[in-house]
């Protein structure tokens, strides 16, 4: 499982002109990719890591600040661009595998106390954000 985590002052995701998820204050935007051998345990571990990662101002975590999280599924995080000009998506898990794991990731964050906004799995999404810092991290689990 791979996540791109960005500290944001605001972020939103829109599908067909409708805002389906948004955070209006300091928080985290998480782009989440799933690969074939990921499990619910992997999703839970990564969710806990992100919730307690001290990347907000003053070395505080989202958990410390009760900061909201906007989580968006993004299979393109597993693109392989080593050969040719067209990315291969073979390392990305198919929807029937990745959708439940994305759900488990979000549910774990909520169980830990996070206010989680979500994108729409499998949809074409327009993501807007104001990166604070900028702070952007890549986490692999």
C-alpha positions, -999 to 999 in steps of 0.1 A, spaced: 0 0 0 13 34 -9 2 68 3 10 103 -7 3 125 23 1 163 20 -4 188 48 -31 211 36 -49 242 48 -79 231 27 -88 205 1 -117 192 -18 -127 166 -44 -153 171 -70 -171 145 -92 -192 157 -122 -194 192 -107 -205 180 -72 -182 184 -42 -182 149 -27 -155 155 0 -139 186 15 -119 198 45 -119 235 52 -92 238 78 -57 224 85 -56 187 79 -42 160 56 -49 150 20 -41 113 15 -39 97 -20 -40 60 -15 -28 33 -38 -33 -5 -33 -12 -33 -47 -20 -70 -51 -5 -83 -18 -21 -57 5 -44 -68 33 -68 -53 58 -39 -54 83 -18 -33 59 -46 -8 56 -50 -6 94 -12 -2 100 -9 26 74 -40 44 87 -26 44 122 8 56 110 -8 85 91 -31 95 120 -2 98 144 25 111 120 38 144 134 38 166 103 14 193 114 27 226 128 46 223 160 54 187 153 18 177 161 -1 149 145 -36 148 130 -45 128 161 -31 155 184 -51 183 166 -82 162 156 -73 174 121 -96 162 93 -84 139 65 -95 138 29 -87 103 16 -88 96 -21 -81 63 -39 -55 66 -66 -44 35 -85 -19 56 -105 5 56 -75 15 21 -87 24 32 -122 55 16 -137 72 41 -161 106 24 -164 99 11 -200 86 31 -229 64 62 -227 31 45 -216 28 37 -179 19 1 -169 -7 -3 -142 1 -40 -135 12 -34 -99 -21 -17 -90 -47 -40 -75 -80 -43 -94 -111 -26 -81 -126 -57 -64 -94 -59 -43 -86 -23 -38 -120 -8 -30 -126 -29 2 -90 -20 13 -96 17 7 -127 13 27 -108 -5 55 -82 23 55 -109 50 59 -129 30 85 -97 25 106 -91 63 106 -126 69 117 -123 42 145 -92 60 157 -112 93 159 -105 110 126 -131 130 107 -126 114 72 -139 129 40 -136 106 9 -134 108 -28 -156 85 -49 -139 52 -57 -134 46 -95 -147 80 -105 -130 107 -125 -122 133 -97 -110 168 -97 -89 174 -66 -82 209 -53 -58 217 -24 -37 243 -8 -5 225 3 7 239 35 45 242 37 46 226 12 48 193 31 44 161 10 54 126 21 53 92 4 47 63 27 49 26 17 35 -1 39 
